[in-house]
Amino acid sequence: MKTIAIIGAGPGGLMAAEHLAKKGYKVDIYDHKPTPARKFLMAGRGGLNITHSEPIETFLQKYGESEDFLRPIIEYFTPQSLRIWCAELGEETFVGTSGRVFPQSFKSSPLLRSWLSRLADLNVTLHANHHWTGWNDQGELSFTTPETKTIKPDATILALGGASWPKLGSDGSWTTELEKRGIEISPFRPANCGFYVNWSDIFKSKFAGTPLKSIALTHHDITVSNEIMISQHGLEGGGIYALSKSIRTSIEQHGTTTLHIDLKPDLTEQQLEDRLTKPRGRDSQTNFIRKQTGISPVAINLLYECGNKTKPLAHQIKNIMIPLSETFPIGRAISSAGGIKLSELDGNLMLKRCPSVFAIGEMLDWEAPTGGYLLQATLSMGVFVALGVDKYLKSANI
Ligand SMILES: Cc1cc2nc3c(=O)[nH]c(=O)nc-3n(C[C@H](O)[C@H](O)[C@H](O)COP(=O)(O)OP(=O)(O)OC[C@H]3O[C@@H](n4cnc5c(N)ncnc54)[C@H](O)[C@@H]3O)c2cc1C
């Protein structure tokens, strides 16, 4: 029986294992952590957004310049296929706000439990505490467990993840080993991340941890309506993650950039002007703004913190400008950009410079916003690579 080693027991590796075991291969998964899929479990903490229900063409556009690469992969295992797969594992899915799809339990753990039991039934063996260190001179895969162990499978799938949240396992330590083999790797950068803002002590002591809701955020020509979170060191949350690629790219190119916030998107500047020129009476300025515009205390204080005092109040409310020049560290980002350049792979996801070695998931150089796009692409790659490995092993007649 032909043997396949999968290194990395995240969602990508586990999905590849399932599909190859179903094709009759002997599959072994290796991971350096004591338990599998730690990031997948973490993703379920705040609600596992596994995919999105929007039409497939809109869905695919979310991958930006990686759309062409991912199209055949996601068309092969679509968001709908993923929902069926979840249901077969006993976790029906539902469509939540803005079309995002979640498992009924909202969490990853029930899904992971029945997935691991399916893999055990398929005779997939999981080897925990195996840190992959590369290949030895005989071309064997080498692990520290902590003692050295080597194996020579018929095919290898690398599913080692990106570089965010390294304590969950994906620490990017594999890059040097692949670079030694001439494989081009784009440097890892934070994606779906927060940005530093130098808040005044008073503002952060009062508002760190407070969400800013019902706002519109604009960076260059992209506007999103989504809440953000004021944090001790800056801004985080869905709205800022959605713009993070654009903001990060501007910072990379120009060193600094400006985020524009509309604190009252459902009123025009003129409507605000009309309300704010009414007599204030005995109200404090803050109370008056709150009563006339309905914006929250945190929004009013952001106005005091960052508003351009030379402009009329109504204009300031429509256009708070926040200069940004640094992302939060990659260790705190939801995902990472960078990784193995897509040009290093053939149409079956095999590394052109390393025959019989395939690579999938977040270790490849693509990125996507939050909304279920990360897991969908990774899981689809897990299904798709199984086809490629099967084709390769049959054609190579190993
Ligand atoms: C807080 C948080 C919330 C998220 N929420 C969502 C969400 O709701 N929806 C969504 O779509 N995505 C979400 N994501 C992103 C998603 O979890 C990842 O994109 C996904 O887990 C990537 O899967 P992967 O299989 O490529 O890699 P990973 O899940 O990172 O798995 C890689 C595996 O490789 C192992 N490994 C690495 N190096 C070695 C080595 N040298 N030797 C042996 N083993 C090694 C690691 O231990 C790990 O188990 C979230 C991420 C975070 C951090």
The ligand as an SDF file (V2000), in Angstrom:
LIG
                    3D

 53 58  0  0  0  0  0  0  0  0999 V2000
   -8.1690   33.7760   16.5480 C   0  0  0  0  0  0  0  0  0  0  0  0
   -8.4190   33.2180   15.1640 C   0  0  0  0  0  0  0  0  0  0  0  0
   -9.7180   33.1550   14.6730 C   0  0  0  0  0  0  0  0  0  0  0  0
   -9.9570   32.6620   13.3800 C   0  0  0  0  0  0  0  0  0  0  0  0
  -11.2420   32.5890   12.9310 N   0  0  0  0  0  0  0  0  0  0  0  0
  -11.4880   32.1360   11.6850 C   0  0  0  0  0  0  0  0  0  0  0  0
  -12.8270   32.0340   11.2000 C   0  0  0  0  0  0  0  0  0  0  0  0
  -13.8100   32.2420   11.9430 O   0  0  0  0  0  0  0  0  0  0  0  0
  -13.0030   31.6640    9.8940 N   0  0  0  0  0  0  0  0  0  0  0  0
  -11.9490   31.3730    9.0570 C   0  0  0  0  0  0  0  0  0  0  0  0
  -12.1760   31.0680    7.8760 O   0  0  0  0  0  0  0  0  0  0  0  0
  -10.6820   31.3880    9.5240 N   0  0  0  0  0  0  0  0  0  0  0  0
  -10.4260   31.7590   10.7990 C   0  0  0  0  0  0  0  0  0  0  0  0
   -9.1420   31.7940   11.2680 N   0  0  0  0  0  0  0  0  0  0  0  0
   -8.0460   31.3580   10.3570 C   0  0  0  0  0  0  0  0  0  0  0  0
   -7.9370   29.8310   10.2320 C   0  0  0  0  0  0  0  0  0  0  0  0
   -7.9760   29.2180   11.5100 O   0  0  0  0  0  0  0  0  0  0  0  0
   -6.6350   29.4520    9.5080 C   0  0  0  0  0  0  0  0  0  0  0  0
   -6.6240   30.1140    8.2570 O   0  0  0  0  0  0  0  0  0  0  0  0
   -6.4960   27.9460    9.3040 C   0  0  0  0  0  0  0  0  0  0  0  0
   -6.3930   27.2940   10.5560 O   0  0  0  0  0  0  0  0  0  0  0  0
   -5.2810   27.6000    8.4370 C   0  0  0  0  0  0  0  0  0  0  0  0
   -5.2390   26.2050    8.3100 O   0  0  0  0  0  0  0  0  0  0  0  0
   -3.8980   25.4300    7.8930 P   0  0  0  0  0  0  0  0  0  0  0  0
   -4.2800   23.9750    7.9290 O   0  0  0  0  0  0  0  0  0  0  0  0
   -3.3380   25.9880    6.6710 O   0  0  0  0  0  0  0  0  0  0  0  0
   -2.8460   25.7590    9.0510 O   0  0  0  0  0  0  0  0  0  0  0  0
   -2.9160   25.6500   10.6460 P   0  0  0  0  0  0  0  0  0  0  0  0
   -4.3050   25.5480   11.1170 O   0  0  0  0  0  0  0  0  0  0  0  0
   -2.0960   26.7670   11.1450 O   0  0  0  0  0  0  0  0  0  0  0  0
   -2.2010   24.2680   10.9330 O   0  0  0  0  0  0  0  0  0  0  0  0
   -0.8290   24.0740   10.6980 C   0  0  0  0  0  0  0  0  0  0  0  0
   -0.3420   22.9210   11.5500 C   0  0  0  0  0  0  0  0  0  0  0  0
    1.0310   22.6550   11.2270 O   0  0  0  0  0  0  0  0  0  0  0  0
    1.7350   22.3600   12.4310 C   0  0  0  0  0  0  0  0  0  0  0  0
    3.1580   22.6680   12.2070 N   0  0  0  0  0  0  0  0  0  0  0  0
    3.7180   23.8450   11.8530 C   0  0  0  0  0  0  0  0  0  0  0  0
    5.0640   23.7170   11.7210 N   0  0  0  0  0  0  0  0  0  0  0  0
    5.3580   22.4170   12.0010 C   0  0  0  0  0  0  0  0  0  0  0  0
    6.5710   21.6460   12.0080 C   0  0  0  0  0  0  0  0  0  0  0  0
    7.7580   22.1910   11.7060 N   0  0  0  0  0  0  0  0  0  0  0  0
    6.4970   20.3370   12.3340 N   0  0  0  0  0  0  0  0  0  0  0  0
    5.3050   19.7470   12.6340 C   0  0  0  0  0  0  0  0  0  0  0  0
    4.1290   20.4120   12.6360 N   0  0  0  0  0  0  0  0  0  0  0  0
    4.1500   21.7340   12.3140 C   0  0  0  0  0  0  0  0  0  0  0  0
    1.0930   23.2590   13.4670 C   0  0  0  0  0  0  0  0  0  0  0  0
    1.2850   22.7720   14.7790 O   0  0  0  0  0  0  0  0  0  0  0  0
   -0.3890   23.2280   13.0500 C   0  0  0  0  0  0  0  0  0  0  0  0
   -1.1150   22.2180   13.7170 O   0  0  0  0  0  0  0  0  0  0  0  0
   -8.8700   32.2380   12.5600 C   0  0  0  0  0  0  0  0  0  0  0  0
   -7.5690   32.2880   13.0740 C   0  0  0  0  0  0  0  0  0  0  0  0
   -7.3390   32.7690   14.3550 C   0  0  0  0  0  0  0  0  0  0  0  0
   -5.9250   32.8090   14.8800 C   0  0  0  0  0  0  0  0  0  0  0  0
  1  2  1  0
  2  3  1  0
  2 52  2  0
  3  4  2  0
  4  5  1  0
  4 50  1  0
  5  6  2  0
  6  7  1  0
  6 13  1  0
  7  8  2  0
  7  9  1  0
  9 10  1  0
 10 11  2  0
 10 12  1  0
 12 13  2  0
 13 14  1  0
 14 15  1  0
 14 50  1  0
 15 16  1  0
 16 17  1  0
 16 18  1  0
 18 19  1  0
 18 20  1  0
 20 21  1  0
 20 22  1  0
 22 23  1  0
 23 24  1  0
 24 25  2  0
 24 26  1  0
 24 27  1  0
 27 28  1  0
 28 29  2  0
 28 30  1  0
 28 31  1  0
 31 32  1  0
 32 33  1  0
 33 34  1  0
 33 48  1  0
 34 35  1  0
 35 36  1  0
 35 46  1  0
 36 37  1  0
 36 45  1  0
 37 38  2  0
 38 39  1  0
 39 40  1  0
 39 45  2  0
 40 41  1  0
 40 42  2  0
 42 43  1  0
 43 44  2  0
 44 45  1  0
 46 47  1  0
 46 48  1  0
 48 49  1  0
 50 51  2  0
 51 52  1  0
 52 53  1  0
M  END
$$$$
